Amino acid sequence: MAAIFSWFLIPAAAALAAGSSNWLTSNFSVAGSESPGSFFLILWALLTGGFFRFLIRRAVSMAGAGLASKREAALTDLALLLLLVSVFIPYRPGKMKLLASVHVALAFLATVFFYLAITSLDLKLYFQYPGHFSLCTGLLGFAIAATAALLVLSGFMISSALEFFLTVFAGLWLWLFCRRIRILKRHWL
């Protein structure tokens, strides 16, 4: 079931949230500022945030003593809360500048906290089992380079292309990470 979410539902929700505008000059907030985009933005936040929370909690649970800290789960809960609050705050920079700024800040912080959580998870297991988690760690390095490239391509704007990439990458990365833990756990037994 996680594979269906990671490979199909998460990318579909992200594409719907991005809308039909130019993905390098617009973003999810702009696409979601009017109907039906607002519905798709909320759907995307609920689906991806809930799924990411589920997978991170699953990874922490499966790894057990390897991930003794619950910090990642708490960071994920905070990221999900910030994301959900942000999508319910209207994004209308022309009419409500303060609320639009709060919306952007919360969405940005949600992404930062979420990526801090998955990086922390990865590094904990990478340093314990480098051969087993080197692919996941390398993919996080790739994500940093791809994020920088997308920022340059969009003129240093948080674009739909960047948001789509970060969403789809995280879904696929978490799916792979949980699979790697499951494989490693079989060797622990």
MITOR-752269 format. One record per residue (C-alpha): residue number from 1; residue in one letter; z, y, x. Coordinates in nm, 4 decimals, always signed. Example, Ala and Ser with C-alpha at 12.3 -4.5 7.8 and 13.67 -1.06 7.14 Angstrom:
<pts>
PT   num   residu          w          v          u
PT     1        A    +0.7800    -0.4500    +1.2300
PT     2        S    +0.7140    -0.1060    +1.3670
</pts>
This chain:
<pts>
PT   num   residu          w          v          u
PT     1        M    +0.0000    +0.0000    +0.0000
PT     2        A    +0.0773    +0.2370    +0.2873
PT     3        A    -0.2748    +0.1818    +0.4200
PT     4        I    -0.4269    +0.2894    +0.0863
PT     5        F    -0.2216    +0.6085    +0.0917
PT     6        S    -0.2911    +0.6823    +0.4588
PT     7        W    -0.6608    +0.6042    +0.4602
PT     8        F    -0.7667    +0.7179    +0.1123
PT     9        L    -0.5159    +0.9001    -0.1111
PT    10        I    -0.3804    +1.1449    +0.1475
PT    11        P    -0.7296    +1.2525    +0.2672
PT    12        A    -0.8468    +1.2842    -0.0951
PT    13        A    -0.5457    +1.4982    -0.1901
PT    14        A    -0.5972    +1.7166    +0.1181
PT    15        A    -0.9675    +1.7622    +0.0357
PT    16        L    -0.8784    +1.8620    -0.3212
PT    17        A    -0.6160    +2.1083    -0.1931
PT    18        A    -0.8731    +2.2630    +0.0419
PT    19        G    -1.1154    +2.3243    -0.2418
PT    20        S    -1.4802    +2.4095    -0.2024
PT    21        S    -1.4417    +2.7257    +0.0059
PT    22        N    -1.5365    +2.7537    +0.3726
PT    23        W    -1.2785    +2.5405    +0.5500
PT    24        L    -1.2695    +2.7612    +0.8610
PT    25        T    -1.2221    +3.0937    +0.6789
PT    26        S    -0.9935    +2.9878    +0.3943
PT    27        N    -0.6808    +2.7763    +0.3573
PT    28        F    -0.4897    +2.5640    +0.1081
PT    29        S    -0.2875    +2.8648    -0.0113
PT    30        V    -0.5987    +3.0661    -0.0946
PT    31        A    -0.7615    +2.7668    -0.2664
PT    32        G    -0.4388    +2.7014    -0.4560
PT    33        S    -0.3857    +3.0602    -0.5700
PT    34        E    -0.5813    +3.0040    -0.8909
PT    35        S    -0.6315    +2.7170    -1.1371
PT    36        P    -0.7167    +2.4331    -1.0915
PT    37        G    -0.6411    +2.4823    -0.7217
PT    38        S    -0.2718    +2.5405    -0.7893
PT    39        F    -0.2498    +2.1974    -0.9533
PT    40        F    -0.4208    +2.0351    -0.6538
PT    41        L    -0.1949    +2.2206    -0.4092
PT    42        I    +0.1185    +2.0984    -0.5887
PT    43        L    -0.0249    +1.7461    -0.6166
PT    44        W    -0.1051    +1.7488    -0.2442
PT    45        A    +0.2471    +1.8661    -0.1541
PT    46        L    +0.4174    +1.6062    -0.3727
PT    47        L    +0.1935    +1.3217    -0.2612
PT    48        T    +0.1883    +1.3933    +0.1105
PT    49        G    +0.5438    +1.5179    +0.1418
PT    50        G    +0.6833    +1.2238    -0.0532
PT    51        F    +0.4716    +0.9719    +0.1348
PT    52        F    +0.5573    +1.1162    +0.4759
PT    53        R    +0.9267    +1.1132    +0.3848
PT    54        F    +0.8971    +0.7512    +0.2745
PT    55        L    +0.7228    +0.6437    +0.5972
PT    56        I    +0.9629    +0.8280    +0.8265
PT    57        R    +1.2632    +0.6783    +0.6507
PT    58        R    +1.0953    +0.3382    +0.6722
PT    59        A    +1.0312    +0.3839    +1.0457
PT    60        V    +1.3930    +0.4830    +1.1078
PT    61        S    +1.5148    +0.1876    +0.9022
PT    62        M    +1.2825    -0.0641    +1.0712
PT    63        A    +1.3622    +0.0542    +1.4224
PT    64        G    +1.7360    +0.0453    +1.3583
PT    65        A    +1.9310    +0.0813    +1.6824
PT    66        G    +1.6174    +0.2076    +1.8576
PT    67        L    +1.6391    +0.5209    +1.6426
PT    68        A    +2.0143    +0.5548    +1.5940
PT    69        S    +1.9858    +0.9265    +1.5144
PT    70        K    +1.9169    +1.0272    +1.1557
PT    71        R    +1.7939    +1.3670    +1.2787
PT    72        E    +1.4324    +1.2824    +1.2064
PT    73        A    +1.5086    +1.1858    +0.8470
PT    74        A    +1.7044    +1.5094    +0.7982
PT    75        L    +1.4209    +1.7160    +0.9519
PT    76        T    +1.1765    +1.5415    +0.7198
PT    77        D    +1.3926    +1.6140    +0.4150
PT    78        L    +1.4099    +1.9798    +0.5173
PT    79        A    +1.0331    +1.9898    +0.5757
PT    80        L    +0.9686    +1.8385    +0.2333
PT    81        L    +1.2025    +2.0865    +0.0655
PT    82        L    +1.0361    +2.3821    +0.2400
PT    83        L    +0.6899    +2.2526    +0.1519
PT    84        L    +0.7754    +2.2054    -0.2144
PT    85        V    +0.9377    +2.5475    -0.2419
PT    86        S    +0.6350    +2.7062    -0.0716
PT    87        V    +0.3799    +2.5589    -0.3123
PT    88        F    +0.5746    +2.6867    -0.6122
PT    89        I    +0.5844    +3.0410    -0.4720
PT    90        P    +0.2688    +3.2212    -0.5793
PT    91        Y    +0.0350    +3.3183    -0.2985
PT    92        R    -0.1009    +3.6601    -0.3956
PT    93        P    -0.1057    +3.8743    -0.0799
PT    94        G    -0.2745    +4.1648    -0.2614
PT    95        K    -0.0134    +4.1885    -0.5378
PT    96        M    +0.3021    +4.0214    -0.4041
PT    97        K    +0.3036    +4.0665    -0.0277
PT    98        L    +0.6660    +3.9651    +0.0245
PT    99        L    +0.6331    +3.6439    -0.1776
PT   100        A    +0.3050    +3.5628    -0.0037
PT   101        S    +0.4773    +3.6060    +0.3333
PT   102        V    +0.7650    +3.3815    +0.2257
PT   103        H    +0.5123    +3.1228    +0.1045
PT   104        V    +0.3327    +3.1220    +0.4410
PT   105        A    +0.6564    +3.1135    +0.6434
PT   106        L    +0.7985    +2.8204    +0.4458
PT   107        A    +0.4739    +2.6220    +0.4656
PT   108        F    +0.4478    +2.6878    +0.8398
PT   109        L    +0.8116    +2.5874    +0.9019
PT   110        A    +0.7634    +2.2722    +0.6944
PT   111        T    +0.4761    +2.1687    +0.9209
PT   112        V    +0.6696    +2.2498    +1.2379
PT   113        F    +0.9786    +2.0538    +1.1244
PT   114        F    +0.7685    +1.7602    +1.0161
PT   115        Y    +0.5818    +1.7416    +1.3461
PT   116        L    +0.9103    +1.7794    +1.5372
PT   117        A    +1.0418    +1.4779    +1.3454
PT   118        I    +0.7449    +1.2551    +1.4253
PT   119        T    +0.7346    +1.3678    +1.7879
PT   120        S    +1.1045    +1.2905    +1.8253
PT   121        L    +1.0549    +0.9463    +1.6693
PT   122        D    +0.7641    +0.8749    +1.8972
PT   123        L    +0.9315    +0.9866    +2.2174
PT   124        K    +1.2465    +0.7843    +2.1476
PT   125        L    +1.0474    +0.4651    +2.1186
PT   126        Y    +0.7951    +0.5584    +2.3852
PT   127        F    +1.0670    +0.5953    +2.6491
PT   128        Q    +1.2145    +0.2596    +2.5472
PT   129        Y    +0.8825    +0.0726    +2.5125
PT   130        P    +0.6119    +0.2771    +2.6879
PT   131        G    +0.3439    +0.0102    +2.6781
PT   132        H    +0.3878    -0.0461    +2.3080
PT   133        F    +0.3935    +0.3187    +2.1970
PT   134        S    +0.1591    +0.4821    +2.4500
PT   135        L    -0.1250    +0.4931    +2.1951
PT   136        C    +0.0915    +0.6819    +1.9440
PT   137        T    +0.2078    +0.9240    +2.2124
PT   138        G    -0.1482    +0.9772    +2.3330
PT   139        L    -0.2627    +1.0468    +1.9779
PT   140        L    +0.0055    +1.3168    +1.9445
PT   141        G    -0.1353    +1.4746    +2.2607
PT   142        F    -0.4819    +1.4599    +2.1046
PT   143        A    -0.3440    +1.6300    +1.7928
PT   144        I    -0.2190    +1.9203    +2.0042
PT   145        A    -0.5637    +1.9655    +2.1595
PT   146        A    -0.7415    +1.9328    +1.8232
PT   147        T    -0.5018    +2.1821    +1.6631
PT   148        A    -0.5718    +2.4329    +1.9400
PT   149        A    -0.9479    +2.3820    +1.9008
PT   150        L    -0.9312    +2.4313    +1.5234
PT   151        L    -0.7235    +2.7463    +1.5692
PT   152        V    -0.9857    +2.8875    +1.8074
PT   153        L    -1.2740    +2.7907    +1.5767
PT   154        S    -1.1093    +2.9649    +1.2812
PT   155        G    -1.0244    +3.2817    +1.4735
PT   156        F    -0.6546    +3.1896    +1.5090
PT   157        M    -0.6128    +3.1558    +1.1343
PT   158        I    -0.4364    +2.8658    +0.9671
PT   159        S    -0.7467    +2.7292    +0.7984
PT   160        S    -0.8161    +2.4523    +0.5493
PT   161        A    -0.9786    +2.2590    +0.8343
PT   162        L    -0.6537    +2.2745    +1.0323
PT   163        E    -0.4385    +2.1884    +0.7312
PT   164        F    -0.6697    +1.8988    +0.6421
PT   165        F    -0.6619    +1.7684    +0.9988
PT   166        L    -0.2825    +1.7916    +1.0296
PT   167        T    -0.2314    +1.6199    +0.6939
PT   168        V    -0.4756    +1.3348    +0.7507
PT   169        F    -0.3703    +1.2887    +1.1129
PT   170        A    -0.0022    +1.2645    +1.0152
PT   171        G    -0.0727    +1.0094    +0.7428
PT   172        L    -0.2763    +0.7878    +0.9733
PT   173        W    -0.0389    +0.8364    +1.2660
PT   174        L    +0.2656    +0.7387    +1.0590
PT   175        W    +0.0850    +0.4324    +0.9272
PT   176        L    +0.0009    +0.3263    +1.2840
PT   177        F    +0.3525    +0.4065    +1.4089
PT   178        C    +0.5140    +0.1911    +1.1373
PT   179        R    +0.2749    -0.0928    +1.2217
PT   180        R    +0.3693    -0.0668    +1.5899
PT   181        I    +0.7399    -0.0816    +1.4991
PT   182        R    +0.6774    -0.3857    +1.2775
PT   183        I    +0.4937    -0.5631    +1.5627
PT   184        L    +0.7689    -0.4743    +1.8088
PT   185        K    +1.0366    -0.5886    +1.5635
PT   186        R    +0.8729    -0.9324    +1.5451
PT   187        H    +0.9233    -0.9564    +1.9216
PT   188        W    +1.2900    -0.8527    +1.8880
PT   189        L    +1.3587    -1.1465    +1.6593
</pts>
